[in-house]
Amino acid sequence: MPARDDVTPAEVIQVIGRTGMCGEVTQVRVRVLAGKDKGRVLTRNVLGPVRIGDILMLRETEREARKIG
């Protein structure tokens, strides 16, 4: 499978908690590994199984998820 230029790798550094109507979304903190935002720490929502150390491929690094209340 060819590499895509429009995605940015980010490593999961902390699992914050579950959110969504039925708890199906996991909120995580990720550290961007490449690109113009390299080293930046973001809060993102992830659908599906995720754990610390996983690498997520983000389409964009400008937006952050709202904090769980």
N, CA, C, O and CB atoms as a CASP TS submission, in Angstrom:
PFRMAT TS
TARGET T0000
AUTHOR 0000-0000-0000
METHOD Language model
MODEL 1
PARENT N/A
ATOM      1  N   MET     1       0.847  -1.175   0.000  1.00  0.00           N
ATOM      2  CA  MET     1       0.000   0.000   0.000  1.00  0.00           C
ATOM      3  C   MET     1       0.896   1.243   0.000  1.00  0.00           C
ATOM      4  O   MET     1       1.788   1.345   0.842  1.00  0.00           O
ATOM      5  CB  MET     1      -0.966  -0.004   1.227  1.00  0.00           C
ATOM      6  N   PRO     2       0.683   2.185  -0.917  1.00  0.00           N
ATOM      7  CA  PRO     2       1.541   3.363  -0.993  1.00  0.00           C
ATOM      8  C   PRO     2       1.321   4.306   0.181  1.00  0.00           C
ATOM      9  O   PRO     2       0.216   4.398   0.716  1.00  0.00           O
ATOM     10  CB  PRO     2       1.299   4.101  -2.294  1.00  0.00           C
ATOM     11  N   ALA     3       2.396   5.017   0.586  1.00  0.00           N
ATOM     12  CA  ALA     3       2.300   5.995   1.676  1.00  0.00           C
ATOM     13  C   ALA     3       1.506   7.212   1.202  1.00  0.00           C
ATOM     14  O   ALA     3       1.616   7.627   0.048  1.00  0.00           O
ATOM     15  CB  ALA     3       3.718   6.424   2.165  1.00  0.00           C
ATOM     16  N   ARG     4       0.708   7.775   2.104  1.00  0.00           N
ATOM     17  CA  ARG     4      -0.097   8.958   1.763  1.00  0.00           C
ATOM     18  C   ARG     4       0.602  10.203   2.280  1.00  0.00           C
ATOM     19  O   ARG     4       1.160  10.196   3.377  1.00  0.00           O
ATOM     20  CB  ARG     4      -1.536   8.853   2.356  1.00  0.00           C
ATOM     21  N   ASP     5       0.575  11.266   1.499  1.00  0.00           N
ATOM     22  CA  ASP     5       1.222  12.514   1.887  1.00  0.00           C
ATOM     23  C   ASP     5       0.343  13.372   2.784  1.00  0.00           C
ATOM     24  O   ASP     5       0.840  14.295   3.430  1.00  0.00           O
ATOM     25  CB  ASP     5       1.607  13.295   0.660  1.00  0.00           C
ATOM     26  N   ASP     6      -0.961  13.083   2.835  1.00  0.00           N
ATOM     27  CA  ASP     6      -1.886  13.953   3.559  1.00  0.00           C
ATOM     28  C   ASP     6      -2.198  13.463   4.972  1.00  0.00           C
ATOM     29  O   ASP     6      -3.172  13.920   5.570  1.00  0.00           O
ATOM     30  CB  ASP     6      -3.165  14.082   2.783  1.00  0.00           C
ATOM     31  N   VAL     7      -1.403  12.548   5.519  1.00  0.00           N
ATOM     32  CA  VAL     7      -1.619  12.077   6.888  1.00  0.00           C
ATOM     33  C   VAL     7      -0.368  12.332   7.719  1.00  0.00           C
ATOM     34  O   VAL     7       0.743  12.397   7.192  1.00  0.00           O
ATOM     35  CB  VAL     7      -1.986  10.570   6.906  1.00  0.00           C
ATOM     36  N   THR     8      -0.570  12.477   9.034  1.00  0.00           N
ATOM     37  CA  THR     8       0.524  12.760   9.958  1.00  0.00           C
ATOM     38  C   THR     8       0.514  11.719  11.073  1.00  0.00           C
ATOM     39  O   THR     8      -0.523  11.522  11.706  1.00  0.00           O
ATOM     40  CB  THR     8       0.407  14.200  10.542  1.00  0.00           C
ATOM     41  N   PRO     9       1.638  11.045  11.332  1.00  0.00           N
ATOM     42  CA  PRO     9       1.666  10.063  12.420  1.00  0.00           C
ATOM     43  C   PRO     9       1.704  10.747  13.787  1.00  0.00           C
ATOM     44  O   PRO     9       2.348  11.782  13.962  1.00  0.00           O
ATOM     45  CB  PRO     9       2.879   9.133  12.266  1.00  0.00           C
ATOM     46  N   ALA    10       0.996  10.145  14.756  1.00  0.00           N
ATOM     47  CA  ALA    10       0.991  10.655  16.125  1.00  0.00           C
ATOM     48  C   ALA    10       0.929   9.465  17.079  1.00  0.00           C
ATOM     49  O   ALA    10       0.184   8.515  16.843  1.00  0.00           O
ATOM     50  CB  ALA    10      -0.211  11.634  16.364  1.00  0.00           C
ATOM     51  N   GLU    11       1.713   9.517  18.157  1.00  0.00           N
ATOM     52  CA  GLU    11       1.775   8.426  19.131  1.00  0.00           C
ATOM     53  C   GLU    11       0.864   8.722  20.314  1.00  0.00           C
ATOM     54  O   GLU    11       0.862   9.834  20.841  1.00  0.00           O
ATOM     55  CB  GLU    11       3.223   8.207  19.614  1.00  0.00           C
ATOM     56  N   VAL    12       0.089   7.723  20.730  1.00  0.00           N
ATOM     57  CA  VAL    12      -0.779   7.859  21.899  1.00  0.00           C
ATOM     58  C   VAL    12       0.099   7.854  23.155  1.00  0.00           C
ATOM     59  O   VAL    12       0.847   6.905  23.391  1.00  0.00           O
ATOM     60  CB  VAL    12      -1.848   6.706  21.952  1.00  0.00           C
ATOM     61  N   ILE    13       0.002   8.932  23.967  1.00  0.00           N
ATOM     62  CA  ILE    13       0.809   9.021  25.184  1.00  0.00           C
ATOM     63  C   ILE    13      -0.031   8.902  26.454  1.00  0.00           C
ATOM     64  O   ILE    13       0.506   8.648  27.532  1.00  0.00           O
ATOM     65  CB  ILE    13       1.571  10.330  25.202  1.00  0.00           C
ATOM     66  N   GLN    14      -1.367   9.089  26.328  1.00  0.00           N
ATOM     67  CA  GLN    14      -2.248   8.978  27.503  1.00  0.00           C
ATOM     68  C   GLN    14      -3.658   8.670  27.032  1.00  0.00           C
ATOM     69  O   GLN    14      -4.139   9.254  26.060  1.00  0.00           O
ATOM     70  CB  GLN    14      -2.227  10.290  28.357  1.00  0.00           C
ATOM     71  N   VAL    15      -4.321   7.748  27.725  1.00  0.00           N
ATOM     72  CA  VAL    15      -5.737   7.479  27.489  1.00  0.00           C
ATOM     73  C   VAL    15      -6.500   8.213  28.580  1.00  0.00           C
ATOM     74  O   VAL    15      -6.334   7.916  29.763  1.00  0.00           O
ATOM     75  CB  VAL    15      -6.059   5.923  27.491  1.00  0.00           C
ATOM     76  N   ILE    16      -7.342   9.180  28.186  1.00  0.00           N
ATOM     77  CA  ILE    16      -8.037  10.035  29.147  1.00  0.00           C
ATOM     78  C   ILE    16      -9.322   9.394  29.642  1.00  0.00           C
ATOM     79  O   ILE    16      -9.569   9.361  30.848  1.00  0.00           O
ATOM     80  CB  ILE    16      -8.342  11.386  28.524  1.00  0.00           C
ATOM     81  N   GLY    17     -10.144   8.884  28.731  1.00  0.00           N
ATOM     82  CA  GLY    17     -11.408   8.279  29.153  1.00  0.00           C
ATOM     83  C   GLY    17     -12.313   7.995  27.985  1.00  0.00           C
ATOM     84  O   GLY    17     -11.935   8.156  26.824  1.00  0.00           O
ATOM     85  N   ARG    18     -13.529   7.565  28.314  1.00  0.00           N
ATOM     86  CA  ARG    18     -14.519   7.205  27.305  1.00  0.00           C
ATOM     87  C   ARG    18     -15.534   8.328  27.177  1.00  0.00           C
ATOM     88  O   ARG    18     -15.859   8.996  28.158  1.00  0.00           O
ATOM     89  CB  ARG    18     -15.219   5.871  27.662  1.00  0.00           C
ATOM     90  N   THR    19     -16.035   8.533  25.962  1.00  0.00           N
ATOM     91  CA  THR    19     -17.038   9.553  25.715  1.00  0.00           C
ATOM     92  C   THR    19     -17.967   9.055  24.615  1.00  0.00           C
ATOM     93  O   THR    19     -17.809   7.937  24.126  1.00  0.00           O
ATOM     94  CB  THR    19     -16.379  10.909  25.325  1.00  0.00           C
ATOM     95  N   GLY    20     -18.917   9.864  24.233  1.00  0.00           N
ATOM     96  CA  GLY    20     -19.911   9.451  23.235  1.00  0.00           C
ATOM     97  C   GLY    20     -21.189   9.016  23.927  1.00  0.00           C
ATOM     98  O   GLY    20     -21.215   8.854  25.147  1.00  0.00           O
ATOM     99  N   MET    21     -22.239   8.828  23.159  1.00  0.00           N
ATOM    100  CA  MET    21     -23.545   8.471  23.704  1.00  0.00           C
ATOM    101  C   MET    21     -23.497   7.182  24.521  1.00  0.00           C
ATOM    102  O   MET    21     -24.128   7.092  25.574  1.00  0.00           O
ATOM    103  CB  MET    21     -24.553   8.329  22.582  1.00  0.00           C
ATOM    104  N   CYS    22     -22.758   6.194  24.044  1.00  0.00           N
ATOM    105  CA  CYS    22     -22.702   4.896  24.729  1.00  0.00           C
ATOM    106  C   CYS    22     -21.288   4.543  25.163  1.00  0.00           C
ATOM    107  O   CYS    22     -21.012   3.382  25.466  1.00  0.00           O
ATOM    108  CB  CYS    22     -23.246   3.800  23.826  1.00  0.00           C
ATOM    109  N   GLY    23     -20.387   5.516  25.200  1.00  0.00           N
ATOM    110  CA  GLY    23     -19.009   5.242  25.598  1.00  0.00           C
ATOM    111  C   GLY    23     -18.194   4.566  24.522  1.00  0.00           C
ATOM    112  O   GLY    23     -17.218   3.877  24.822  1.00  0.00           O
ATOM    113  N   GLU    24     -18.576   4.750  23.272  1.00  0.00           N
ATOM    114  CA  GLU    24     -17.910   4.057  22.166  1.00  0.00           C
ATOM    115  C   GLU    24     -16.662   4.787  21.667  1.00  0.00           C
ATOM    116  O   GLU    24     -15.916   4.239  20.855  1.00  0.00           O
ATOM    117  CB  GLU    24     -18.879   3.881  21.020  1.00  0.00           C
ATOM    118  N   VAL    25     -16.423   6.008  22.137  1.00  0.00           N
ATOM    119  CA  VAL    25     -15.290   6.814  21.696  1.00  0.00           C
ATOM    120  C   VAL    25     -14.307   6.967  22.860  1.00  0.00           C
ATOM    121  O   VAL    25     -14.717   7.203  23.996  1.00  0.00           O
ATOM    122  CB  VAL    25     -15.764   8.211  21.177  1.00  0.00           C
ATOM    123  N   THR    26     -13.022   6.833  22.574  1.00  0.00           N
ATOM    124  CA  THR    26     -11.987   6.993  23.591  1.00  0.00           C
ATOM    125  C   THR    26     -11.266   8.312  23.353  1.00  0.00           C
ATOM    126  O   THR    26     -10.843   8.598  22.232  1.00  0.00           O
ATOM    127  CB  THR    26     -10.985   5.799  23.568  1.00  0.00           C
ATOM    128  N   GLN    27     -11.124   9.119  24.403  1.00  0.00           N
ATOM    129  CA  GLN    27     -10.390  10.368  24.277  1.00  0.00           C
ATOM    130  C   GLN    27      -8.947  10.113  24.708  1.00  0.00           C
ATOM    131  O   GLN    27      -8.691   9.557  25.776  1.00  0.00           O
ATOM    132  CB  GLN    27     -11.049  11.507  25.131  1.00  0.00           C
ATOM    133  N   VAL    28      -8.002  10.537  23.845  1.00  0.00           N
ATOM    134  CA  VAL    28      -6.588  10.280  24.086  1.00  0.00           C
ATOM    135  C   VAL    28      -5.760  11.544  23.871  1.00  0.00           C
ATOM    136  O   VAL    28      -6.184  12.471  23.182  1.00  0.00           O
ATOM    137  CB  VAL    28      -6.087   9.157  23.175  1.00  0.00           C
ATOM    138  N   ARG    29      -4.558  11.563  24.479  1.00  0.00           N
ATOM    139  CA  ARG    29      -3.573  12.612  24.195  1.00  0.00           C
ATOM    140  C   ARG    29      -2.527  11.986  23.289  1.00  0.00           C
ATOM    141  O   ARG    29      -2.036  10.891  23.563  1.00  0.00           O
ATOM    142  CB  ARG    29      -2.921  13.200  25.521  1.00  0.00           C
ATOM    143  N   VAL    30      -2.188  12.681  22.211  1.00  0.00           N
ATOM    144  CA  VAL    30      -1.214  12.176  21.252  1.00  0.00           C
ATOM    145  C   VAL    30      -0.101  13.199  21.047  1.00  0.00           C
ATOM    146  O   VAL    30      -0.321  14.404  21.172  1.00  0.00           O
ATOM    147  CB  VAL    30      -1.894  11.842  19.910  1.00  0.00           C
ATOM    148  N   ARG    31       1.092  12.706  20.733  1.00  0.00           N
ATOM    149  CA  ARG    31       2.226  13.564  20.383  1.00  0.00           C
ATOM    150  C   ARG    31       2.488  13.382  18.890  1.00  0.00           C
ATOM    151  O   ARG    31       2.717  12.266  18.424  1.00  0.00           O
ATOM    152  CB  ARG    31       3.512  13.216  21.244  1.00  0.00           C
ATOM    153  N   VAL    32       2.453  14.490  18.145  1.00  0.00           N
ATOM    154  CA  VAL    32       2.670  14.462  16.700  1.00  0.00           C
ATOM    155  C   VAL    32       4.139  14.122  16.437  1.00  0.00           C
ATOM    156  O   VAL    32       5.039  14.715  17.032  1.00  0.00           O
ATOM    157  CB  VAL    32       2.282  15.832  16.039  1.00  0.00           C
ATOM    158  N   LEU    33       4.369  13.154  15.534  1.00  0.00           N
ATOM    159  CA  LEU    33       5.718  12.650  15.282  1.00  0.00           C
ATOM    160  C   LEU    33       6.396  13.252  14.060  1.00  0.00           C
ATOM    161  O   LEU    33       7.613  13.129  13.919  1.00  0.00           O
ATOM    162  CB  LEU    33       5.670  11.177  15.127  1.00  0.00           C
ATOM    163  N   ALA    34       5.645  13.900  13.169  1.00  0.00           N
ATOM    164  CA  ALA    34       6.235  14.431  11.934  1.00  0.00           C
ATOM    165  C   ALA    34       5.435  15.629  11.462  1.00  0.00           C
ATOM    166  O   ALA    34       4.359  15.924  11.983  1.00  0.00           O
ATOM    167  CB  ALA    34       6.286  13.345  10.828  1.00  0.00           C
ATOM    168  N   GLY    35       5.973  16.311  10.473  1.00  0.00           N
ATOM    169  CA  GLY    35       5.272  17.439   9.874  1.00  0.00           C
ATOM    170  C   GLY    35       5.546  18.749  10.590  1.00  0.00           C
ATOM    171  O   GLY    35       6.422  18.832  11.451  1.00  0.00           O
ATOM    172  N   LYS    36       4.781  19.776  10.220  1.00  0.00           N
ATOM    173  CA  LYS    36       5.012  21.116  10.765  1.00  0.00           C
ATOM    174  C   LYS    36       4.688  21.217  12.249  1.00  0.00           C
ATOM    175  O   LYS    36       5.213  22.098  12.929  1.00  0.00           O
ATOM    176  CB  LYS    36       4.192  22.125  10.006  1.00  0.00           C
ATOM    177  N   ASP    37       3.833  20.334  12.769  1.00  0.00           N
ATOM    178  CA  ASP    37       3.455  20.351  14.190  1.00  0.00           C
ATOM    179  C   ASP    37       4.204  19.301  15.005  1.00  0.00           C
ATOM    180  O   ASP    37       3.729  18.902  16.068  1.00  0.00           O
ATOM    181  CB  ASP    37       1.958  20.128  14.333  1.00  0.00           C
ATOM    182  N   LYS    38       5.358  18.847  14.535  1.00  0.00           N
ATOM    183  CA  LYS    38       6.120  17.796  15.221  1.00  0.00           C
ATOM    184  C   LYS    38       6.378  18.181  16.675  1.00  0.00           C
ATOM    185  O   LYS    38       6.835  19.288  16.960  1.00  0.00           O
ATOM    186  CB  LYS    38       7.458  17.534  14.496  1.00  0.00           C
ATOM    187  N   GLY    39       6.079  17.251  17.598  1.00  0.00           N
ATOM    188  CA  GLY    39       6.287  17.481  19.025  1.00  0.00           C
ATOM    189  C   GLY    39       5.078  18.053  19.740  1.00  0.00           C
ATOM    190  O   GLY    39       5.041  18.057  20.970  1.00  0.00           O
ATOM    191  N   ARG    40       4.098  18.533  19.008  1.00  0.00           N
ATOM    192  CA  ARG    40       2.896  19.110  19.618  1.00  0.00           C
ATOM    193  C   ARG    40       2.036  18.007  20.246  1.00  0.00           C
ATOM    194  O   ARG    40       1.929  16.912  19.694  1.00  0.00           O
ATOM    195  CB  ARG    40       2.076  19.900  18.563  1.00  0.00           C
ATOM    196  N   VAL    41       1.426  18.298  21.399  1.00  0.00           N
ATOM    197  CA  VAL    41       0.559  17.336  22.077  1.00  0.00           C
ATOM    198  C   VAL    41      -0.887  17.790  21.890  1.00  0.00           C
ATOM    199  O   VAL    41      -1.235  18.931  22.193  1.00  0.00           O
ATOM    200  CB  VAL    41       0.923  17.210  23.604  1.00  0.00           C
ATOM    201  N   LEU    42      -1.728  16.875  21.382  1.00  0.00           N
ATOM    202  CA  LEU    42      -3.127  17.162  21.086  1.00  0.00           C
ATOM    203  C   LEU    42      -4.041  16.212  21.835  1.00  0.00           C
ATOM    204  O   LEU    42      -3.639  15.106  22.194  1.00  0.00           O
ATOM    205  CB  LEU    42      -3.389  17.071  19.587  1.00  0.00           C
ATOM    206  N   THR    43      -5.272  16.643  22.071  1.00  0.00           N
ATOM    207  CA  THR    43      -6.320  15.762  22.587  1.00  0.00           C
ATOM    208  C   THR    43      -7.209  15.396  21.416  1.00  0.00           C
ATOM    209  O   THR    43      -7.701  16.275  20.709  1.00  0.00           O
ATOM    210  CB  THR    43      -7.146  16.443  23.746  1.00  0.00           C
ATOM    211  N   ARG    44      -7.423  14.098  21.204  1.00  0.00           N
ATOM    212  CA  ARG    44      -8.237  13.645  20.082  1.00  0.00           C
ATOM    213  C   ARG    44      -9.208  12.564  20.527  1.00  0.00           C
ATOM    214  O   ARG    44      -8.972  11.883  21.526  1.00  0.00           O
ATOM    215  CB  ARG    44      -7.350  13.125  18.948  1.00  0.00           C
ATOM    216  N   ASN    45     -10.301  12.405  19.788  1.00  0.00           N
ATOM    217  CA  ASN    45     -11.253  11.322  20.024  1.00  0.00           C
ATOM    218  C   ASN    45     -10.970  10.218  19.017  1.00  0.00           C
ATOM    219  O   ASN    45     -10.764  10.482  17.833  1.00  0.00           O
ATOM    220  CB  ASN    45     -12.734  11.823  19.911  1.00  0.00           C
ATOM    221  N   VAL    46     -10.963   8.972  19.501  1.00  0.00           N
ATOM    222  CA  VAL    46     -10.639   7.820  18.666  1.00  0.00           C
ATOM    223  C   VAL    46     -11.768   6.808  18.755  1.00  0.00           C
ATOM    224  O   VAL    46     -12.229   6.468  19.845  1.00  0.00           O
ATOM    225  CB  VAL    46      -9.292   7.180  19.093  1.00  0.00           C
ATOM    226  N   LEU    47     -12.206   6.334  17.608  1.00  0.00           N
ATOM    227  CA  LEU    47     -13.227   5.290  17.543  1.00  0.00           C
ATOM    228  C   LEU    47     -12.520   3.959  17.354  1.00  0.00           C
ATOM    229  O   LEU    47     -11.736   3.801  16.418  1.00  0.00           O
ATOM    230  CB  LEU    47     -14.256   5.556  16.387  1.00  0.00           C
ATOM    231  N   GLY    48     -12.787   3.009  18.226  1.00  0.00           N
ATOM    232  CA  GLY    48     -12.154   1.696  18.129  1.00  0.00           C
ATOM    233  C   GLY    48     -11.128   1.501  19.225  1.00  0.00           C
ATOM    234  O   GLY    48     -10.866   2.412  20.011  1.00  0.00           O
ATOM    235  N   PRO    49     -10.538   0.295  19.276  1.00  0.00           N
ATOM    236  CA  PRO    49      -9.590  -0.009  20.346  1.00  0.00           C
ATOM    237  C   PRO    49      -8.300   0.796  20.195  1.00  0.00           C
ATOM    238  O   PRO    49      -7.782   0.957  19.090  1.00  0.00           O
ATOM    239  CB  PRO    49      -9.274  -1.504  20.361  1.00  0.00           C
ATOM    240  N   VAL    50      -7.788   1.303  21.327  1.00  0.00           N
ATOM    241  CA  VAL    50      -6.550   2.077  21.315  1.00  0.00           C
ATOM    242  C   VAL    50      -5.872   1.930  22.671  1.00  0.00           C
ATOM    243  O   VAL    50      -6.546   1.807  23.694  1.00  0.00           O
ATOM    244  CB  VAL    50      -6.825   3.579  20.986  1.00  0.00           C
ATOM    245  N   ARG    51      -4.538   1.942  22.683  1.00  0.00           N
ATOM    246  CA  ARG    51      -3.784   1.877  23.938  1.00  0.00           C
ATOM    247  C   ARG    51      -2.520   2.721  23.809  1.00  0.00           C
ATOM    248  O   ARG    51      -2.152   3.138  22.711  1.00  0.00           O
ATOM    249  CB  ARG    51      -3.427   0.405  24.302  1.00  0.00           C
ATOM    250  N   ILE    52      -1.869   2.965  24.919  1.00  0.00           N
ATOM    251  CA  ILE    52      -0.657   3.780  24.944  1.00  0.00           C
ATOM    252  C   ILE    52       0.408   3.138  24.054  1.00  0.00           C
ATOM    253  O   ILE    52       0.633   1.929  24.100  1.00  0.00           O
ATOM    254  CB  ILE    52      -0.131   3.945  26.398  1.00  0.00           C
ATOM    255  N   GLY    53       1.052   3.970  23.250  1.00  0.00           N
ATOM    256  CA  GLY    53       2.098   3.497  22.345  1.00  0.00           C
ATOM    257  C   GLY    53       1.618   3.281  20.926  1.00  0.00           C
ATOM    258  O   GLY    53       2.434   3.162  20.011  1.00  0.00           O
ATOM    259  N   ASP    54       0.300   3.226  20.721  1.00  0.00           N
ATOM    260  CA  ASP    54      -0.236   3.063  19.365  1.00  0.00           C
ATOM    261  C   ASP    54       0.078   4.296  18.526  1.00  0.00           C
ATOM    262  O   ASP    54       0.181   5.405  19.052  1.00  0.00           O
ATOM    263  CB  ASP    54      -1.764   2.812  19.403  1.00  0.00           C
ATOM    264  N   ILE    55       0.228   4.096  17.222  1.00  0.00           N
ATOM    265  CA  ILE    55       0.454   5.199  16.289  1.00  0.00           C
ATOM    266  C   ILE    55      -0.831   5.440  15.517  1.00  0.00           C
ATOM    267  O   ILE    55      -1.355   4.541  14.859  1.00  0.00           O
ATOM    268  CB  ILE    55       1.642   4.893  15.319  1.00  0.00           C
ATOM    269  N   LEU    56      -1.337   6.677  15.606  1.00  0.00           N
ATOM    270  CA  LEU    56      -2.526   7.077  14.855  1.00  0.00           C
ATOM    271  C   LEU    56      -2.084   7.887  13.650  1.00  0.00           C
ATOM    272  O   LEU    56      -1.120   8.648  13.730  1.00  0.00           O
ATOM    273  CB  LEU    56      -3.514   7.895  15.745  1.00  0.00           C
ATOM    274  N   MET    57      -2.778   7.729  12.540  1.00  0.00           N
ATOM    275  CA  MET    57      -2.499   8.521  11.348  1.00  0.00           C
ATOM    276  C   MET    57      -3.576   9.597  11.256  1.00  0.00           C
ATOM    277  O   MET    57      -4.721   9.306  10.910  1.00  0.00           O
ATOM    278  CB  MET    57      -2.463   7.627  10.048  1.00  0.00           C
ATOM    279  N   LEU    58      -3.211  10.835  11.564  1.00  0.00           N
ATOM    280  CA  LEU    58      -4.164  11.948  11.616  1.00  0.00           C
ATOM    281  C   LEU    58      -4.244  12.642  10.267  1.00  0.00           C
ATOM    282  O   LEU    58      -3.220  12.893   9.632  1.00  0.00           O
ATOM    283  CB  LEU    58      -3.766  12.957  12.707  1.00  0.00           C
ATOM    284  N   ARG    59      -5.448  12.950   9.832  1.00  0.00           N
ATOM    285  CA  ARG    59      -5.630  13.702   8.592  1.00  0.00           C
ATOM    286  C   ARG    59      -5.242  15.154   8.757  1.00  0.00           C
ATOM    287  O   ARG    59      -4.723  15.779   7.832  1.00  0.00           O
ATOM    288  CB  ARG    59      -7.063  13.607   8.122  1.00  0.00           C
ATOM    289  N   GLU    60      -5.501  15.697   9.959  1.00  0.00           N
ATOM    290  CA  GLU    60      -5.130  17.093  10.226  1.00  0.00           C
ATOM    291  C   GLU    60      -4.775  17.242  11.696  1.00  0.00           C
ATOM    292  O   GLU    60      -5.245  16.484  12.543  1.00  0.00           O
ATOM    293  CB  GLU    60      -6.284  18.066   9.840  1.00  0.00           C
ATOM    294  N   THR    61      -3.925  18.248  11.990  1.00  0.00           N
ATOM    295  CA  THR    61      -3.431  18.426  13.350  1.00  0.00           C
ATOM    296  C   THR    61      -3.833  19.781  13.932  1.00  0.00           C
ATOM    297  O   THR    61      -3.326  20.171  14.984  1.00  0.00           O
ATOM    298  CB  THR    61      -1.918  18.281  13.375  1.00  0.00           C
ATOM    299  N   GLU    62      -4.723  20.494  13.275  1.00  0.00           N
ATOM    300  CA  GLU    62      -5.128  21.813  13.755  1.00  0.00           C
ATOM    301  C   GLU    62      -6.197  21.741  14.839  1.00  0.00           C
ATOM    302  O   GLU    62      -6.178  22.531  15.782  1.00  0.00           O
ATOM    303  CB  GLU    62      -5.633  22.643  12.603  1.00  0.00           C
ATOM    304  N   ARG    63      -7.141  20.787  14.708  1.00  0.00           N
ATOM    305  CA  ARG    63      -8.266  20.707  15.644  1.00  0.00           C
ATOM    306  C   ARG    63      -7.938  19.842  16.847  1.00  0.00           C
ATOM    307  O   ARG    63      -7.167  18.887  16.757  1.00  0.00           O
ATOM    308  CB  ARG    63      -9.498  20.162  14.942  1.00  0.00           C
ATOM    309  N   GLU    64      -8.545  20.199  17.984  1.00  0.00           N
ATOM    310  CA  GLU    64      -8.468  19.371  19.184  1.00  0.00           C
ATOM    311  C   GLU    64      -9.878  19.033  19.633  1.00  0.00           C
ATOM    312  O   GLU    64     -10.825  19.770  19.356  1.00  0.00           O
ATOM    313  CB  GLU    64      -7.681  20.090  20.317  1.00  0.00           C
ATOM    314  N   ALA    65     -10.009  17.901  20.337  1.00  0.00           N
ATOM    315  CA  ALA    65     -11.300  17.502  20.888  1.00  0.00           C
ATOM    316  C   ALA    65     -11.591  18.324  22.128  1.00  0.00           C
ATOM    317  O   ALA    65     -10.668  18.765  22.812  1.00  0.00           O
ATOM    318  CB  ALA    65     -11.324  15.991  21.218  1.00  0.00           C
ATOM    319  N   ARG    66     -12.883  18.537  22.427  1.00  0.00           N
ATOM    320  CA  ARG    66     -13.275  19.199  23.671  1.00  0.00           C
ATOM    321  C   ARG    66     -12.989  18.273  24.844  1.00  0.00           C
ATOM    322  O   ARG    66     -13.116  17.054  24.723  1.00  0.00           O
ATOM    323  CB  ARG    66     -14.776  19.600  23.642  1.00  0.00           C
ATOM    324  N   LYS    67     -12.607  18.840  25.963  1.00  0.00           N
ATOM    325  CA  LYS    67     -12.288  18.053  27.154  1.00  0.00           C
ATOM    326  C   LYS    67     -13.552  17.374  27.695  1.00  0.00           C
ATOM    327  O   LYS    67     -14.651  17.918  27.590  1.00  0.00           O
ATOM    328  CB  LYS    67     -11.647  18.951  28.245  1.00  0.00           C
ATOM    329  N   ILE    68     -13.382  16.190  28.269  1.00  0.00           N
ATOM    330  CA  ILE    68     -14.492  15.479  28.905  1.00  0.00           C
ATOM    331  C   ILE    68     -14.847  16.217  30.190  1.00  0.00           C
ATOM    332  O   ILE    68     -13.970  16.540  30.991  1.00  0.00           O
ATOM    333  CB  ILE    68     -14.124  13.977  29.197  1.00  0.00           C
ATOM    334  N   GLY    69     -16.147  16.485  30.384  1.00  0.00           N
ATOM    335  CA  GLY    69     -16.575  17.267  31.549  1.00  0.00           C
ATOM    336  C   GLY    69     -16.735  16.525  32.808  1.00  0.00           C
ATOM    337  O   GLY    69     -17.091  17.113  33.830  1.00  0.00           O
TER
END
